[in-house]
Amino acid sequence: MSRVILIDAEGHPHELPGGLDDAAALADALGWALKPEGLCRDETCVPLLGRPVLDALGLLGVVDEAADVAAVVPSAETHHRELDGGRAPRLDLRDVDGRPVSFDDLSGHKRVLVTWASWCGCRHELAGWQRLQDELAADGLRLFSVALDDDPEDSRPWIEAGVPTYPVAVDTAHVTAERYGITNVPSVVWVDEDDRVVKPPTIAPGDDQFIDFTKIDSEQHHEALRRWVREGVLPASAEAEAHQRTDAEQLALAHRRVASYLQRTGDADAAKRHLAEAQDLAPWDWTVRRGGIAMTGGDPFLGEEFLAFWQEWDGSGRPGYTPTT
């Protein structure tokens, strides 16, 4: 393969003039240096032992040879290993105006990661989360909100309407979804003062505007959150095991990133092919399926494609809707 655009695990593009076969350039794009002893970064070296660079680093790849674009993601094994011990994964993102915002800046406090998207009714709930932040700020709570949108401008009207004082990031590469195992929105994750995930992703609306659809009372989550913040008491759902992602689900996110790149560069047909691959690999991942409808200009609210997906999901018992308490 000749020149290729590589989208790394952070969602950043890199131009590789020699393609993926240029091991040194590939390693460099991924933040490693190719040396006689293997792939090295700081004090760490990973022996190649005859393996390709991606295999040695525990990465999976998706390639569109016709479009000269590729994306890599951690394998499921690598993803689970990085989460071992329960420490909250690092999140360094950007806000709607491109300014850096970091979830880690709130370390030392009880933190709630709130994910949403412009293609979800939860886009109206930022003000509801603001009321909860105002109520619990003096008790040490810090909110951090992430919009899983393909274009920051899709999020802007809802951010401006909600007037949040807490940080709001726009994660166009869906790094948050991959690292925290989020497959639907609005999902929340609780992180304690020692940076440990103490409650894995669960669906938790910011208010009850759409309770007829979600079937979830927002006050259940809010009251549980108050008890944790003020008394240190975790709900029973905190004991639930986090979803163990598979290689197929990881590859679905790589296909989604390729699709996003192709859509932005004007190759809508190729983008739809990669979205179809992603949807086959992760059929219950709303960030891929409903988010993909929005990405390609479809109607993610009342369009035929979304309604067909909704009926399929609802008829299958609403997979991924983890109880809040």
QUIDARA-V403648 format. One record per backbone hydrogen bond with DSSP energy under -1.0 kcal/mol. CO is the residue of the C=O (numbers start at 1). NH is the residue of the N-H. E is the energy in kcal/mol with one decimal. If there is no record, write none. Layout:
[[CO,NH,E] [CO,NH,E]]
//
This chain:
[[4,16,-3.1] [5,70,-2.8] [6,14,-2.1] [7,72,-2.1] [8,11,-2.0] [12,8,-2.8] [14,6,-3.4] [16,4,-1.8] [16,19,-1.9] [19,22,-1.3] [21,23,-1.4] [22,26,-2.6] [23,27,-2.6] [24,28,-2.2] [25,29,-2.3] [26,30,-1.4] [27,32,-3.1] [28,31,-1.6] [33,40,-2.7] [35,38,-1.9] [38,35,-3.1] [39,46,-3.2] [40,33,-2.5] [41,44,-2.4] [44,41,-3.0] [46,39,-2.7] [48,51,-2.2] [52,56,-2.3] [53,57,-1.8] [54,59,-2.9] [55,58,-1.2] [58,75,-2.7] [60,73,-2.2] [62,71,-2.2] [64,68,-1.1] [64,69,-1.6] [68,5,-2.4] [69,64,-3.1] [70,7,-2.7] [71,62,-2.4] [73,60,-3.5] [75,79,-2.9] [76,80,-2.6] [77,81,-2.2] [78,82,-2.2] [79,83,-1.0] [81,84,-1.0] [83,86,-2.3] [86,197,-3.4] [91,103,-2.1] [93,101,-2.3] [94,170,-2.9] [95,98,-2.1] [99,95,-2.9] [101,93,-2.8] [102,105,-1.0] [103,106,-1.6] [104,107,-1.8] [106,109,-1.3] [110,142,-2.0] [111,191,-2.7] [112,144,-2.2] [113,189,-1.7] [114,146,-2.9] [116,148,-3.0] [117,120,-1.4] [120,123,-2.1] [121,124,-2.0] [122,125,-1.8] [125,129,-2.0] [126,130,-1.8] [127,131,-1.9] [128,132,-1.5] [129,133,-2.5] [130,134,-2.7] [131,135,-1.9] [132,136,-2.0] [133,137,-1.5] [136,141,-1.9] [137,140,-1.8] [142,112,-2.1] [144,114,-2.7] [145,169,-3.3] [146,116,-2.2] [147,149,-1.4] [147,171,-2.7] [151,154,-1.8] [152,155,-1.0] [152,156,-1.4] [155,159,-2.0] [156,160,-2.8] [157,161,-1.8] [158,162,-1.9] [159,163,-1.4] [167,145,-2.8] [169,147,-2.9] [170,172,-1.0] [174,178,-1.8] [175,179,-2.8] [176,180,-2.3] [177,182,-1.5] [183,286,-2.4] [186,204,-2.2] [187,115,-2.9] [188,202,-1.6] [189,113,-2.8] [190,198,-1.8] [190,199,-1.3] [191,111,-3.2] [192,195,-1.8] [195,88,-3.1] [196,192,-2.5] [199,190,-1.9] [202,188,-2.4] [208,211,-1.2] [210,213,-1.5] [210,214,-2.6] [211,215,-2.4] [217,220,-1.4] [218,222,-2.3] [219,223,-2.7] [220,224,-1.7] [221,225,-2.5] [222,226,-2.3] [223,227,-2.0] [224,228,-2.1] [225,229,-2.8] [226,230,-2.8] [227,231,-2.5] [227,233,-1.3] [228,232,-1.4] [235,238,-1.7] [236,239,-1.9] [237,240,-1.3] [246,250,-2.1] [247,251,-2.9] [248,252,-1.9] [249,253,-1.2] [250,254,-1.4] [251,255,-2.6] [252,256,-2.2] [253,257,-2.0] [254,258,-2.1] [255,259,-2.8] [256,260,-2.5] [257,261,-2.1] [258,262,-2.6] [259,263,-2.6] [260,264,-2.1] [261,265,-1.6] [262,267,-2.7] [263,266,-1.2] [266,268,-1.1] [267,271,-2.0] [268,272,-2.2] [269,273,-1.6] [270,274,-2.1] [271,275,-2.2] [272,276,-2.2] [273,277,-1.9] [274,278,-2.5] [275,279,-2.7] [276,280,-2.0] [277,281,-1.9] [278,282,-2.2] [282,285,-1.7] [285,289,-2.9] [286,291,-2.3] [288,292,-1.1] [289,293,-1.4] [290,294,-1.8] [291,295,-2.2] [292,296,-1.8] [293,298,-2.8] [294,297,-1.5] [303,307,-2.6] [304,308,-2.3] [305,309,-1.9] [306,310,-3.1] [307,311,-2.3] [308,312,-2.0] [309,313,-2.9] [310,314,-3.3] [311,315,-2.3] [313,318,-2.0] [314,317,-1.4] [318,321,-1.7] [320,322,-1.6]]
//
